[in-house]
């Protein structure tokens, strides 16, 4: 799977760590999550819908999301409901 032309997990130029830094700050991780998670969730949900239902959304009754990397309100489920037209 890729995001913006690079495999997931490969840093883009603005994501690269400064020399000597072991990890991103909490603020940097949150900013990346806010940028990537909504787009990635729509990409994955669309692929799942196409694979399981041929793209039909008429039988979907619930949207459940979970993560351990970030949090926003409204959350990913609200984003998916809006983005997928549910």
LOBA-423623 format. One line per field, with one value per atom (N, C-alpha, C, O): residue number from 0; residue in one letter; x, y, z. Coordinates in Angstrom, 3 decimals. Layout:
% LOBA-423623
seq	(NUM / ...)
type	(A / ...)
east	(X / ...)
north	(Y / ...)
up	(Z / ...)
//
This chain:
% LOBA-423623
seq	(0 / 0 / 0 / 0 / 1 / 1 / 1 / 1 / 2 / 2 / 2 / 2 / 3 / 3 / 3 / 3 / 4 / 4 / 4 / 4 / 5 / 5 / 5 / 5 / 6 / 6 / 6 / 6 / 7 / 7 / 7 / 7 / 8 / 8 / 8 / 8 / 9 / 9 / 9 / 9 / 10 / 10 / 10 / 10 / 11 / 11 / 11 / 11 / 12 / 12 / 12 / 12 / 13 / 13 / 13 / 13 / 14 / 14 / 14 / 14 / 15 / 15 / 15 / 15 / 16 / 16 / 16 / 16 / 17 / 17 / 17 / 17 / 18 / 18 / 18 / 18 / 19 / 19 / 19 / 19 / 20 / 20 / 20 / 20 / 21 / 21 / 21 / 21 / 22 / 22 / 22 / 22 / 23 / 23 / 23 / 23 / 24 / 24 / 24 / 24 / 25 / 25 / 25 / 25 / 26 / 26 / 26 / 26 / 27 / 27 / 27 / 27 / 28 / 28 / 28 / 28 / 29 / 29 / 29 / 29 / 30 / 30 / 30 / 30 / 31 / 31 / 31 / 31 / 32 / 32 / 32 / 32 / 33 / 33 / 33 / 33 / 34 / 34 / 34 / 34 / 35 / 35 / 35 / 35 / 36 / 36 / 36 / 36 / 37 / 37 / 37 / 37 / 38 / 38 / 38 / 38 / 39 / 39 / 39 / 39 / 40 / 40 / 40 / 40 / 41 / 41 / 41 / 41 / 42 / 42 / 42 / 42 / 43 / 43 / 43 / 43 / 44 / 44 / 44 / 44 / 45 / 45 / 45 / 45 / 46 / 46 / 46 / 46 / 47 / 47 / 47 / 47 / 48 / 48 / 48 / 48 / 49 / 49 / 49 / 49 / 50 / 50 / 50 / 50 / 51 / 51 / 51 / 51 / 52 / 52 / 52 / 52 / 53 / 53 / 53 / 53 / 54 / 54 / 54 / 54 / 55 / 55 / 55 / 55 / 56 / 56 / 56 / 56 / 57 / 57 / 57 / 57 / 58 / 58 / 58 / 58 / 59 / 59 / 59 / 59 / 60 / 60 / 60 / 60 / 61 / 61 / 61 / 61 / 62 / 62 / 62 / 62 / 63 / 63 / 63 / 63 / 64 / 64 / 64 / 64 / 65 / 65 / 65 / 65 / 66 / 66 / 66 / 66 / 67 / 67 / 67 / 67 / 68 / 68 / 68 / 68 / 69 / 69 / 69 / 69 / 70 / 70 / 70 / 70 / 71 / 71 / 71 / 71 / 72 / 72 / 72 / 72 / 73 / 73 / 73 / 73 / 74 / 74 / 74 / 74 / 75 / 75 / 75 / 75 / 76 / 76 / 76 / 76 / 77 / 77 / 77 / 77 / 78 / 78 / 78 / 78 / 79 / 79 / 79 / 79 / 80 / 80 / 80 / 80 / 81 / 81 / 81 / 81 / 82 / 82 / 82 / 82 / 83 / 83 / 83 / 83 / 84 / 84 / 84 / 84 / 85 / 85 / 85 / 85)
type	(X / X / X / X / X / X / X / X / X / X / X / X / X / X / X / X / X / X / X / X / X / X / X / X / X / X / X / X / X / X / X / X / X / X / X / X / X / X / X / X / X / X / X / X / X / X / X / X / X / X / X / X / X / X / X / X / X / X / X / X / X / X / X / X / X / X / X / X / X / X / X / X / X / X / X / X / X / X / X / X / X / X / X / X / X / X / X / X / X / X / X / X / X / X / X / X / X / X / X / X / X / X / X / X / X / X / X / X / X / X / X / X / X / X / X / X / X / X / X / X / X / X / X / X / X / X / X / X / X / X / X / X / X / X / X / X / X / X / X / X / X / X / X / X / X / X / X / X / X / X / X / X / X / X / X / X / X / X / X / X / X / X / X / X / X / X / X / X / X / X / X / X / X / X / X / X / X / X / X / X / X / X / X / X / X / X / X / X / X / X / X / X / X / X / X / X / X / X / X / X / X / X / X / X / X / X / X / X / X / X / X / X / X / X / X / X / X / X / X / X / X / X / X / X / X / X / X / X / X / X / X / X / X / X / X / X / X / X / X / X / X / X / X / X / X / X / X / X / X / X / X / X / X / X / X / X / X / X / X / X / X / X / X / X / X / X / X / X / X / X / X / X / X / X / X / X / X / X / X / X / X / X / X / X / X / X / X / X / X / X / X / X / X / X / X / X / X / X / X / X / X / X / X / X / X / X / X / X / X / X / X / X / X / X / X / X / X / X / X / X / X / X / X / X / X / X / X / X / X / X / X / X / X / X / X / X / X / X / X / X / X / X / X / X)
east	(0.850 / 0.000 / 0.900 / 1.970 / 0.450 / 1.261 / 0.427 / -0.803 / 1.118 / 0.479 / 1.316 / 2.504 / 0.704 / 1.370 / 2.631 / 3.665 / 2.528 / 3.607 / 4.729 / 5.669 / 4.665 / 5.712 / 5.047 / 3.922 / 5.738 / 5.164 / 4.884 / 5.619 / 3.792 / 3.464 / 4.676 / 5.278 / 5.022 / 6.156 / 7.442 / 8.390 / 7.497 / 8.681 / 8.455 / 7.476 / 9.361 / 9.202 / 9.254 / 10.093 / 8.353 / 8.446 / 9.424 / 9.789 / 9.852 / 10.887 / 10.567 / 11.439 / 9.334 / 9.014 / 8.829 / 8.706 / 8.808 / 8.658 / 10.007 / 10.073 / 11.060 / 12.369 / 12.808 / 12.585 / 13.425 / 13.889 / 15.186 / 15.998 / 15.365 / 16.617 / 17.717 / 17.446 / 18.944 / 20.031 / 20.128 / 20.102 / 20.240 / 20.371 / 19.049 / 19.038 / 17.935 / 16.623 / 16.190 / 16.282 / 15.722 / 15.303 / 13.857 / 13.485 / 13.038 / 11.632 / 11.009 / 11.616 / 9.789 / 9.039 / 8.493 / 8.292 / 8.256 / 7.614 / 6.138 / 5.619 / 5.481 / 4.046 / 3.278 / 2.342 / 3.658 / 2.993 / 3.189 / 2.257 / 4.399 / 4.668 / 3.864 / 3.304 / 3.808 / 3.020 / 1.552 / 0.889 / 1.026 / -0.374 / -0.665 / -1.697 / 0.237 / 0.050 / 0.045 / -0.766 / 0.940 / 0.962 / -0.306 / -0.871 / -0.763 / -1.981 / -3.157 / -3.959 / -3.268 / -4.375 / -4.355 / -5.405 / -3.180 / -3.048 / -3.325 / -4.021 / -2.782 / -2.795 / -4.014 / -4.592 / -4.423 / -5.473 / -6.788 / -7.342 / -7.317 / -8.583 / -8.481 / -9.373 / -7.403 / -7.231 / -7.051 / -7.639 / -6.241 / -5.988 / -7.249 / -7.494 / -8.058 / -9.277 / -10.259 / -10.911 / -10.376 / -11.268 / -10.739 / -11.513 / -9.428 / -8.827 / -9.104 / -9.518 / -8.877 / -9.061 / -10.539 / -10.888 / -11.402 / -12.838 / -13.387 / -14.216 / -12.937 / -13.383 / -12.963 / -13.756 / -11.727 / -11.255 / -12.055 / -12.409 / -12.343 / -13.123 / -14.537 / -15.063 / -15.156 / -16.502 / -16.537 / -17.437 / -15.559 / -15.507 / -15.295 / -15.872 / -14.468 / -14.180 / -15.352 / -15.630 / -16.037 / -17.076 / -18.470 / -19.289 / -18.757 / -20.128 / -20.203 / -21.280 / -19.107 / -19.116 / -19.296 / -19.648 / -19.060 / -19.162 / -20.484 / -20.658 / -21.428 / -22.738 / -22.662 / -22.039 / -23.293 / -23.287 / -24.638 / -24.809 / -25.594 / -26.959 / -27.107 / -28.042 / -26.223 / -26.347 / -25.533 / -25.576 / -24.801 / -23.976 / -24.868 / -25.624 / -24.768 / -25.576 / -24.741 / -25.265 / -23.438 / -22.578 / -21.205 / -20.743 / -20.579 / -19.187 / -18.463 / -18.777 / -17.495 / -16.740 / -15.270 / -14.732 / -14.628 / -13.203 / -12.492 / -13.086 / -11.228 / -10.384 / -8.957 / -8.585 / -8.180 / -6.773 / -6.041 / -6.648 / -4.745 / -3.913 / -2.931 / -2.036 / -3.100 / -2.097 / -2.519 / -1.668 / -3.797 / -4.224 / -5.701 / -6.399 / -6.166 / -7.561 / -7.993 / -7.248 / -9.199 / -9.788 / -11.292 / -11.834 / -11.959 / -13.417 / -13.877 / -13.361 / -14.806 / -15.388 / -14.326 / -13.340 / -14.541 / -13.540 / -13.568 / -14.272 / -12.771 / -12.667 / -14.005 / -14.292 / -14.827 / -16.116 / -16.974 / -17.597 / -17.018 / -17.778 / -17.194 / -17.935 / -15.884 / -15.219 / -15.604 / -15.908 / -15.591 / -15.948 / -17.413 / -17.730 / -18.298 / -19.724 / -19.937 / -20.669 / -19.311 / -19.443 / -18.777 / -19.386 / -17.535 / -16.762 / -17.331 / -17.249 / -17.907 / -18.445 / -19.924 / -20.500 / -20.535 / -21.933 / -22.887 / -23.914 / -22.555 / -23.414 / -24.517 / -25.333)
north	(-1.164 / 0.000 / 1.233 / 1.243 / 2.247 / 3.457 / 4.673 / 4.646 / 5.710 / 6.983 / 8.091 / 8.219 / 8.881 / 9.979 / 9.519 / 10.186 / 8.367 / 7.895 / 7.141 / 6.722 / 6.951 / 6.188 / 5.093 / 5.265 / 3.966 / 2.908 / 3.421 / 4.253 / 2.903 / 3.284 / 2.985 / 1.917 / 3.904 / 3.737 / 4.368 / 4.524 / 4.733 / 5.402 / 6.903 / 7.437 / 7.569 / 9.004 / 9.808 / 9.564 / 10.760 / 11.750 / 12.812 / 12.826 / 13.690 / 14.655 / 15.442 / 15.602 / 15.944 / 16.768 / 15.929 / 16.484 / 14.599 / 13.734 / 13.230 / 12.626 / 13.479 / 12.943 / 13.490 / 14.656 / 12.630 / 13.023 / 13.805 / 13.593 / 14.694 / 15.427 / 14.440 / 13.479 / 14.658 / 13.767 / 13.669 / 14.683 / 12.446 / 12.238 / 12.070 / 11.706 / 12.327 / 12.155 / 10.710 / 10.114 / 10.155 / 8.758 / 8.593 / 7.535 / 9.619 / 9.479 / 10.848 / 11.880 / 10.830 / 12.071 / 12.517 / 11.699 / 13.805 / 14.316 / 13.934 / 13.531 / 14.058 / 13.770 / 14.674 / 14.222 / 15.928 / 16.864 / 16.467 / 16.570 / 16.012 / 15.570 / 14.316 / 14.205 / 13.378 / 12.154 / 12.496 / 11.940 / 13.401 / 13.792 / 14.461 / 14.201 / 15.308 / 15.982 / 14.978 / 15.089 / 14.011 / 12.976 / 12.145 / 11.834 / 11.779 / 10.991 / 11.770 / 11.211 / 13.039 / 13.862 / 13.990 / 14.143 / 13.931 / 14.039 / 12.700 / 12.648 / 11.627 / 10.335 / 9.484 / 8.888 / 9.404 / 8.463 / 8.646 / 7.651 / 9.863 / 9.995 / 9.533 / 8.844 / 9.910 / 9.522 / 8.015 / 7.384 / 7.447 / 6.010 / 5.218 / 4.169 / 5.709 / 4.994 / 4.949 / 3.926 / 6.031 / 6.042 / 5.103 / 4.381 / 5.109 / 4.220 / 2.761 / 1.989 / 2.386 / 1.001 / 0.616 / -0.471 / 1.487 / 1.188 / 1.047 / 0.174 / 1.889 / 1.799 / 0.478 / -0.166 / 0.066 / -1.224 / -2.372 / -3.315 / -2.302 / -3.360 / -3.406 / -4.485 / -2.243 / -2.193 / -2.803 / -3.578 / -2.453 / -2.986 / -4.489 / -5.197 / -4.978 / -6.414 / -7.212 / -8.316 / -6.666 / -7.428 / -7.226 / -8.143 / -6.048 / -5.751 / -5.239 / -4.857 / -5.224 / -4.647 / -3.141 / -2.541 / -2.528 / -1.080 / -0.590 / 0.612 / -1.498 / -1.109 / -0.774 / -1.500 / 0.320 / 0.720 / 0.501 / 0.845 / -0.063 / -0.160 / -1.104 / -0.948 / -2.077 / -3.044 / -2.669 / -3.386 / -1.571 / -1.181 / -0.582 / 0.356 / -1.135 / -0.644 / -0.011 / 0.758 / -0.324 / 0.203 / 0.540 / -0.091 / 1.516 / 1.833 / 1.862 / 2.674 / 0.972 / 0.870 / 1.069 / 0.413 / 1.960 / 2.190 / 2.112 / 2.331 / 1.800 / 1.818 / 2.120 / 1.879 / 2.634 / 2.892 / 3.094 / 3.294 / 3.039 / 3.280 / 4.410 / 4.650 / 5.101 / 6.088 / 7.537 / 8.417 / 7.797 / 9.181 / 9.269 / 8.257 / 10.475 / 10.689 / 12.048 / 13.024 / 12.097 / 13.365 / 13.241 / 12.139 / 14.336 / 14.367 / 15.454 / 16.569 / 15.203 / 13.888 / 12.909 / 13.301 / 11.645 / 10.618 / 10.053 / 10.543 / 8.998 / 8.369 / 7.826 / 7.879 / 7.307 / 6.769 / 7.873 / 7.655 / 9.043 / 10.162 / 10.586 / 10.907 / 10.586 / 10.924 / 9.920 / 10.307 / 8.634 / 7.607 / 7.714 / 7.603 / 7.926 / 8.054 / 9.192 / 9.035 / 10.311 / 11.469 / 11.204 / 11.425 / 10.734 / 10.555 / 9.479 / 9.594 / 8.432 / 7.329 / 7.531 / 6.740 / 8.570 / 8.845 / 7.880 / 7.515 / 7.467 / 6.520 / 7.236 / 6.596)
up	(0.000 / 0.000 / 0.000 / 0.609 / -0.683 / -0.738 / -0.374 / -0.400 / -0.044 / 0.284 / -0.327 / -0.029 / -1.170 / -1.869 / -2.584 / -2.543 / -3.239 / -4.086 / -3.416 / -4.091 / -2.114 / -1.422 / -0.596 / -0.127 / -0.414 / 0.423 / 1.831 / 2.364 / 2.430 / 3.798 / 4.684 / 4.575 / 5.537 / 6.440 / 5.940 / 6.710 / 4.664 / 4.121 / 4.240 / 3.720 / 4.923 / 5.177 / 3.888 / 3.021 / 3.775 / 2.712 / 3.186 / 4.362 / 2.311 / 2.657 / 3.915 / 4.769 / 4.058 / 5.224 / 6.488 / 7.580 / 6.358 / 7.518 / 8.049 / 9.119 / 7.305 / 7.682 / 9.039 / 9.366 / 9.796 / 11.129 / 11.041 / 10.141 / 11.973 / 12.061 / 12.458 / 13.179 / 12.005 / 12.404 / 13.927 / 14.624 / 14.433 / 15.858 / 16.584 / 17.760 / 15.913 / 16.560 / 16.435 / 15.362 / 17.528 / 17.528 / 17.087 / 16.581 / 17.270 / 16.909 / 16.710 / 16.999 / 16.211 / 16.049 / 17.398 / 18.296 / 17.536 / 18.745 / 18.718 / 17.678 / 19.828 / 19.897 / 18.939 / 18.280 / 18.857 / 17.961 / 16.505 / 15.707 / 16.146 / 14.778 / 14.444 / 13.353 / 15.381 / 15.154 / 14.989 / 14.114 / 15.811 / 15.715 / 14.368 / 13.750 / 13.926 / 12.639 / 11.488 / 10.568 / 11.537 / 10.496 / 10.527 / 9.478 / 11.723 / 11.852 / 11.274 / 10.527 / 11.609 / 11.109 / 9.591 / 8.967 / 9.001 / 7.550 / 6.868 / 5.854 / 7.421 / 6.737 / 7.064 / 6.156 / 8.315 / 8.728 / 7.972 / 7.507 / 7.822 / 7.093 / 5.635 / 5.138 / 4.956 / 3.555 / 3.428 / 2.550 / 4.300 / 4.249 / 4.586 / 3.991 / 5.540 / 5.906 / 4.739 / 4.527 / 3.983 / 2.821 / 1.740 / 1.111 / 1.522 / 0.519 / 0.856 / -0.009 / 2.102 / 2.518 / 2.502 / 2.042 / 2.995 / 3.012 / 1.596 / 1.336 / 0.693 / -0.703 / -1.318 / -2.006 / -1.080 / -1.599 / -0.998 / -1.705 / 0.295 / 0.947 / 0.386 / 0.113 / 0.212 / -0.365 / -1.756 / -2.081 / -2.572 / -3.927 / -3.937 / -4.762 / -3.022 / -2.969 / -2.407 / -2.875 / -1.412 / -0.717 / -1.276 / -1.231 / -1.800 / -2.220 / -3.649 / -4.108 / -4.346 / -5.684 / -5.663 / -6.679 / -4.517 / -4.388 / -3.841 / -3.640 / -3.595 / -3.084 / -1.601 / -0.827 / -1.209 / 0.197 / 0.864 / 2.033 / 0.145 / 0.657 / 1.833 / 2.618 / 1.984 / 3.075 / 4.314 / 5.313 / 4.267 / 5.410 / 6.491 / 6.240 / 7.695 / 8.813 / 9.911 / 10.717 / 9.960 / 11.018 / 10.444 / 9.493 / 11.019 / 10.720 / 12.056 / 12.926 / 12.210 / 13.453 / 13.126 / 12.233 / 13.839 / 13.639 / 14.983 / 16.038 / 14.913 / 16.106 / 15.675 / 14.527 / 16.571 / 16.282 / 17.589 / 18.641 / 17.501 / 18.683 / 18.440 / 19.250 / 17.324 / 16.937 / 17.089 / 17.221 / 17.075 / 17.141 / 17.446 / 17.502 / 17.641 / 17.980 / 17.477 / 17.560 / 16.958 / 16.534 / 16.672 / 16.589 / 16.876 / 16.907 / 15.963 / 16.048 / 15.078 / 14.867 / 14.380 / 13.756 / 14.673 / 14.410 / 13.000 / 12.117 / 12.821 / 11.513 / 11.031 / 9.835 / 11.934 / 11.488 / 10.874 / 9.835 / 11.487 / 10.920 / 9.577 / 8.647 / 9.477 / 8.221 / 7.134 / 6.006 / 7.476 / 6.487 / 6.074 / 4.890 / 7.026 / 6.717 / 5.718 / 4.740 / 5.961 / 5.068 / 3.721 / 2.674 / 3.742 / 2.514 / 1.602 / 0.379 / 2.188 / 1.383 / 1.045 / 0.299 / 1.581 / 1.288 / 1.966 / 1.394 / 3.179 / 3.903 / 4.639 / 5.302)
//
